[in-house]
Amino acid sequence: QKEVEQNSGPLSVPEGAIASLNCTYSDRGSQSFFWYRQYSGKSPELIMSIYSNGDKEDGRFTAQLNKASQYVSLLIRDSQPSDSATYLCAAYSGSARQLTFGSGTQLTVLP
Amino acid sequence: EAGVAQSPRYKIIEKRQSVAFWCNPISGHATLYWYQQILGQGPKLLIQFQNNGVVDDSQLPKDRFSAERLKGVDSTLKIQPAKLEDSAVYLCASSWGTSGLNEQFFGPGTRLTVL
């Protein structure tokens, strides 16, 4: 059973702080990794993808991947109340040819 | 560019009844996915189509769930008969290809409540 694990939270940070979201995966064959944001009652939307070890930055978001440790993280700098949502980590396995999602971390940014 | 369309948005049925959901993917997207998202969990893949062929249906409860993709475009997901544990949001997604590099775009979902 291929698994993606996330802390369910909730995680609360003050406005302007850095929010750190973590994810581990069990399938060493996973090739690509995604962070989706899901507002309450809405569908997931992709915010970051990462395929290689290291960091990838996009605006206020930085994704980090460490394949040796089977660990993926998402940092949100200068957090805003509008960032309050559930963040889903997902790993793509080439052998299974499917995306496996974690259960999500609920983030609340306090004004 | 129009997004993934789904209908209905909400459905309430009694257990043992049947229900069907419809999805229209983004134009030109060859790959279509149906996910089930139970409250508090991440989406779980039920079935994946490449054009009108099934790529993966290993997690589809085939005794009660069925899906088809007509002419490689629209798709329907059916549950017959429904159980209480089928209460969830059913998400349809599409992508240009099947590679893990292809972003999946999600529709608004259908929220199913089974009483």
Chai-1 contact restraints between the chains, C-beta under 6 A:
chainA,res_idxA,chainB,res_idxB,connection_type,confidence,min_distance_angstrom,max_distance_angstrom,comment,restraint_id
A,Q31,B,G100,contact,1.0,0.0,6.0,A-B,restraint_1
A,S32,B,G100,contact,1.0,0.0,6.0,A-B,restraint_2
A,S43,B,L91,contact,1.0,0.0,6.0,A-B,restraint_3
A,S43,B,F106,contact,1.0,0.0,6.0,A-B,restraint_4
A,S43,B,P108,contact,1.0,0.0,6.0,A-B,restraint_5
A,S43,B,G109,contact,1.0,0.0,6.0,A-B,restraint_6
A,P44,B,F106,contact,1.0,0.0,6.0,A-B,restraint_7
A,L46,B,E103,contact,1.0,0.0,6.0,A-B,restraint_8
A,L88,B,G42,contact,1.0,0.0,6.0,A-B,restraint_9
A,Y92,B,G100,contact,1.0,0.0,6.0,A-B,restraint_10
A,Q98,B,L45,contact,1.0,0.0,6.0,A-B,restraint_11
A,Q98,B,D56,contact,1.0,0.0,6.0,A-B,restraint_12
A,F101,B,G42,contact,1.0,0.0,6.0,A-B,restraint_13
A,F101,B,P43,contact,1.0,0.0,6.0,A-B,restraint_14
A,G102,B,G42,contact,1.0,0.0,6.0,A-B,restraint_15
A,S103,B,Q41,contact,1.0,0.0,6.0,A-B,restraint_16
A,S103,B,G42,contact,1.0,0.0,6.0,A-B,restraint_17
A,G104,B,G42,contact,1.0,0.0,6.0,A-B,restraint_18
